[in-house]
């Protein structure tokens, strides 16, 4: 930046050029502010910084609250989403109709299904195991099978099963409450359409029968029910039919 000097001729003669010249700053040069800030100004600056930090913290809290992460996986519970069934047949000469279904699969390539005429098959498991009911119900046992498998599975007699041979097979048993016995249906097949662990099992084309006229056929969608694990009908010592009522005089 160029500087200009203004000099007085009379002073130049007496004092000399260097001491008589007065430096004139250009009009656009600002002199530095050497004043000391007052306490009020300092407090105002501090408040401004504090407010900015508070706003930043609030924004950070908002971002943290909205980031809730992925949702928990949905688990099917028969108490809230009971399975459904549309299956019917004959057990020991009496009609049997199933309206609900529950199932469970373990990590050893096995699964169990219970069909019931009640509205919620899962809620009936304890009564079935204690033989404290009067329902003609059905049990299904899948072997050498995993929930990811779909397709047709053949019904076989339980004594002919070979566990661990990697061949999916199924055993179907009906329960007759008047005789307290389970009745095996040793022929037929079913088709698994969809199966998801802790989810639903969808089966169509259940078609099973025995040489003695016992049958069960239809479709069902079973809900996940851990109580069904290792399900088997109880062995009742006295399986004879109840005595007839006394004849009145």
GICORDA-V325292 format. One record per residue. RES is the residue in one small letter. PSI is psi in degrees with one decimal (999 if undefined). D_FIRST is the distance of its C-alpha to the first C-alpha in whole Angstrom. Layout:
BEGIN
RES PSI D_FIRST
RES PSI D_FIRST
END
This chain:
BEGIN
x 134.0 0
x 134.1 4
x 143.7 7
x 153.1 10
x 141.5 13
x 125.9 17
x 146.6 20
x 126.0 24
x -40.8 26
x -37.7 29
x -32.6 27
x -38.0 26
x -36.4 29
x -44.2 30
x -18.3 28
x 159.6 26
x -43.7 22
x -35.3 20
x -12.5 22
x -4.7 22
x 135.4 18
x 124.2 17
x 127.7 13
x 118.2 12
x 143.5 10
x 153.2 9
x -20.0 12
x 2.0 10
x 130.1 10
x 136.5 13
x 139.6 15
x 146.0 17
x 109.5 20
x 8.8 22
x 150.0 26
x 128.4 29
x 142.6 30
x 159.0 33
x -34.4 37
x -42.4 37
x -41.9 33
x -42.9 34
x -38.6 38
x -41.9 36
x -41.4 34
x -41.2 37
x -39.4 39
x -44.0 37
x -41.2 37
x -42.0 41
x -39.9 41
x -42.5 39
x -40.1 41
x -42.8 45
x -40.3 44
x -41.3 43
x -40.9 47
x -41.5 48
x -40.2 47
x -41.9 48
x -39.9 52
x -42.8 52
x -39.2 51
x -40.3 54
x -35.4 57
x -17.9 56
x 88.3 57
x -4.0 61
x -180.0 61
x 148.9 64
x 154.5 67
x 147.2 70
x 144.7 73
x 127.5 76
x 126.7 79
x 126.2 82
x 128.3 85
x -21.8 88
x -26.1 88
x -32.7 85
x 78.6 86
x 146.5 90
x 168.9 91
x 154.0 93
x 144.6 96
x 78.6 98
x 146.1 101
x 166.9 105
x -151.8 108
x 135.8 111
x 117.4 112
x 41.3 115
x 2.0 117
x 143.4 114
x 143.8 111
x 125.0 108
x 130.4 105
x 134.0 101
x -10.1 98
x 160.9 96
x 142.6 94
x 151.1 93
x 165.4 92
x 144.9 90
x 138.3 89
x -170.9 89
x 11.9 87
x 31.6 90
x 36.4 91
x 152.2 93
x 153.8 93
x 143.5 95
x 141.4 96
x 126.5 98
x 140.1 99
x 148.9 100
x -11.0 102
x 169.6 100
x -23.7 97
x 103.5 95
x -33.9 96
x -37.4 94
x -11.1 95
x -5.6 99
x -46.4 98
x -43.6 100
x -37.6 103
x -44.1 103
x -30.1 103
x -3.5 106
x 42.6 108
x 62.5 107
x 173.9 107
x 36.2 109
x 139.7 107
x 100.4 108
x 176.6 104
x 140.8 103
x 147.8 101
x 132.8 99
x 115.4 98
x 131.1 96
x 153.4 96
x 48.9 94
x 144.8 91
x 154.5 88
x -23.3 86
x -10.1 84
x 138.4 87
x 165.0 89
x -172.5 92
x 135.2 95
x 131.9 97
x 143.5 101
x 133.7 103
x 167.3 105
x 140.1 108
x -40.5 106
x -20.6 109
x 1.4 108
x 143.5 104
x 94.7 102
x 138.7 99
x 8.4 96
x 7.5 98
x 18.2 94
x 109.5 97
x 131.8 96
x 162.7 99
x 141.8 100
x 131.0 103
x 126.9 104
x 137.0 106
x 152.1 107
x 129.0 108
x 109.0 112
x -25.2 112
x -31.9 116
x -9.5 117
x 46.3 114
x 154.9 113
x 141.6 110
x 121.6 111
x 134.3 109
x 107.6 109
x 16.4 109
x 156.9 108
x -159.9 105
x 171.1 101
x 160.9 98
x 121.3 95
x 117.7 91
x -37.2 89
x 141.1 86
x 128.9 86
x 123.0 83
x 135.6 83
x 23.4 82
x -138.1 83
x 153.6 85
x 119.4 88
x 122.6 89
x 134.0 93
x 158.5 95
x 30.9 98
x 121.6 100
x 100.9 103
x 148.9 106
x 167.2 109
x 168.5 112
x -13.4 116
x 12.1 117
x 3.7 115
x 133.7 112
x 157.4 109
x 124.5 106
x 155.0 103
x -157.1 100
x 160.0 96
x 155.9 94
x 108.1 91
x 141.7 91
x 158.7 88
x 124.9 87
x 98.3 89
x -22.9 89
x -16.4 93
x -10.8 94
x 133.5 94
x 28.8 97
x 137.8 99
x 141.8 103
x 144.0 105
x 152.5 108
x 110.3 111
x 125.9 113
x -47.2 117
x 96.3 119
x 15.5 118
x 150.7 121
x 152.4 121
x 149.4 122
x 150.8 125
x 155.7 127
x 151.1 127
x 146.7 131
x 126.4 133
x 151.2 134
x 999 138
END
